[in-house]
Amino acid sequence: MNRMLATVLEVVNIFTAIAIIAGCSILGARMFALAGETAIIGLVVGAVIGAFIAAVICGVIALLTLIEKHLNFMASSAEFQNVVTKMQIDHRIEPRI
């Protein structure tokens, strides 16, 4: 269940970044148009600011999902190592004295 939620969070994170950039672009274009400037310039400025905001917010979320993946890998590796160690102990041959 946790793995599925982490995967869903990754997908939602991508769409959140796109929405932030698009929203800032539209807001920038409208603000520049209201100020009497060219809306294209506002669109570009808004996109740059939106990309920065998305990088910070969505970057943190992406970092957390990456940490979750690494922790999941470490847990499965440790579990596998425990199984291998137990198999080695079970099949150990003791010398006779």
C-alpha positions in Angstrom: 0.0 0.0 0.0 2.8 2.4 0.9 4.6 1.7 -2.4 1.4 2.4 -4.4 0.9 5.7 -2.5 4.5 6.7 -3.3 4.0 5.9 -7.0 0.8 8.0 -7.0 2.6 10.8 -5.3 5.3 10.8 -8.0 2.7 11.1 -10.7 0.8 13.8 -8.9 4.1 15.6 -8.3 4.6 15.9 -12.1 1.2 17.3 -12.7 1.6 19.7 -9.8 4.8 21.1 -11.3 3.1 21.5 -14.7 0.1 23.3 -13.0 2.4 25.6 -11.1 4.3 26.6 -14.2 1.2 27.1 -16.3 -0.5 29.1 -13.5 2.4 31.4 -13.0 2.7 31.8 -16.8 -1.0 32.8 -17.1 -0.7 35.1 -14.1 2.4 36.8 -15.5 0.8 37.3 -18.9 -2.3 38.9 -17.3 -0.3 41.1 -15.0 1.9 42.4 -17.9 -1.1 42.9 -20.1 -2.8 44.9 -17.3 0.3 47.0 -16.9 0.3 47.8 -20.6 3.3 45.6 -21.5 3.5 42.8 -24.0 1.8 39.7 -22.7 4.4 37.4 -24.2 7.1 38.9 -21.9 4.8 38.3 -18.9 4.3 34.8 -20.1 8.0 34.1 -20.2 8.7 35.8 -16.9 5.8 33.9 -15.3 7.1 30.6 -16.7 10.6 31.3 -15.3 9.2 32.2 -11.9 6.8 29.2 -12.0 9.7 26.9 -12.9 11.7 28.1 -9.9 8.7 27.7 -7.5 7.9 24.2 -9.0 11.6 23.2 -8.7 11.6 24.0 -5.0 8.2 22.6 -4.0 8.2 19.6 -6.3 11.9 19.0 -5.8 11.4 18.4 -2.1 8.6 16.0 -2.9 10.7 14.2 -5.5 13.5 14.0 -2.9 11.3 12.4 -0.4 10.0 9.8 -2.8 13.6 9.0 -3.8 14.5 8.5 -0.2 11.5 6.2 0.2 12.7 4.1 -2.8 16.1 3.8 -1.3 14.7 2.8 2.1 12.5 0.2 0.4 15.5 -1.2 -1.4 17.6 -1.3 1.7 14.8 -3.1 3.6 14.4 -5.7 0.9 18.2 -6.2 0.6 18.4 -6.7 4.4 15.6 -9.2 4.3 17.3 -11.2 1.5 20.6 -11.1 3.4 18.9 -12.6 6.4 17.4 -15.4 4.3 20.8 -16.2 2.8 22.5 -16.2 6.2 19.9 -18.5 7.7 20.3 -20.9 4.7 24.1 -20.9 5.3 23.6 -21.7 9.0 21.1 -24.5 8.3 23.4 -26.2 5.8 26.6 -25.9 7.8 28.5 -29.1 8.2 30.1 -29.6 11.7 33.3 -31.7 11.8 33.1 -34.8 13.9 35.5 -35.1 16.8 
